[in-house]
Amino acid sequence: MSKTSRPGRGHPGPEWRVSHRASRTDWSDTVERCAACHARVDLSEPHYQVLLERDTDKPGKITLERERVVFCDESCAAEWESTA
């Protein structure tokens, strides 16, 4: 079973891997902060996101944890990834 969680502050640890990068426009009126420049990102407007994944070993099974990271645009995502 997978779990989607909100991103924490800063960069994730080395056990996380980028599984997907995409330009998005969501059907949501949610506002989040860009992980790179901390500007407000209205998810109903065009923005960029990166999906991170890591395997988590629970007794008796292996599960997958996912974390979505939101950015203003692709250049903010590239800057954030280059400093990870």
C-alpha positions in Angstrom: 0.0 0.0 0.0 1.3 3.5 -0.8 1.2 6.5 1.4 1.3 10.1 0.1 2.6 12.7 2.6 3.1 16.4 2.6 6.7 17.5 2.1 8.8 18.4 5.0 11.1 21.5 5.2 14.4 21.3 3.5 15.7 18.5 1.4 14.8 14.8 1.9 17.4 12.3 2.9 19.5 10.2 0.5 17.0 7.3 0.7 14.5 9.4 -1.4 14.5 9.2 -5.2 12.8 11.4 -7.8 10.1 9.3 -9.5 8.3 12.0 -11.5 8.7 15.6 -12.6 5.8 17.5 -14.2 4.2 20.8 -14.9 0.8 20.8 -13.3 -2.5 22.7 -12.8 -4.6 21.1 -10.2 -8.4 21.5 -9.6 -7.7 22.8 -6.1 -7.8 26.2 -4.5 -4.9 25.2 -2.2 -1.9 27.5 -1.8 1.5 26.1 -0.8 5.0 27.4 -0.7 7.6 26.8 -3.3 10.3 24.5 -1.9 13.1 26.5 -3.5 12.2 30.2 -3.2 9.3 30.0 -0.7 6.9 32.1 -2.9 3.2 31.3 -2.7 2.1 28.7 -5.2 -1.6 28.6 -6.1 -2.2 25.0 -7.2 -5.1 26.0 -9.4 -2.5 28.0 -11.5 0.3 26.4 -13.6 3.2 25.2 -11.4 5.7 22.4 -11.3 6.0 19.4 -9.0 8.4 16.6 -8.2 7.3 13.3 -6.8 9.8 11.6 -4.5 9.6 8.0 -3.4 11.4 5.7 -0.9 11.0 2.2 0.2 10.1 1.6 3.8 10.7 -1.7 5.4 8.0 -2.6 7.9 8.0 -6.0 9.7 6.6 -8.5 7.3 6.3 -6.3 4.2 7.9 -3.6 2.1 5.9 -0.4 1.5 6.4 2.6 -0.7 6.2 6.2 0.7 5.6 9.1 -1.6 6.2 12.8 -1.0 5.1 15.6 -3.4 7.2 18.8 -3.6 5.7 21.9 -5.2 7.6 24.6 -7.1 6.8 27.9 -8.9 8.3 26.5 -12.1 10.8 24.1 -13.6 13.7 26.5 -12.9 13.0 26.5 -9.1 12.7 22.7 -9.2 16.1 22.4 -11.0 17.7 24.8 -8.5 16.3 22.7 -5.6 17.4 19.4 -7.0 20.9 20.8 -7.7 21.4 21.7 -4.1 20.1 18.4 -2.7 
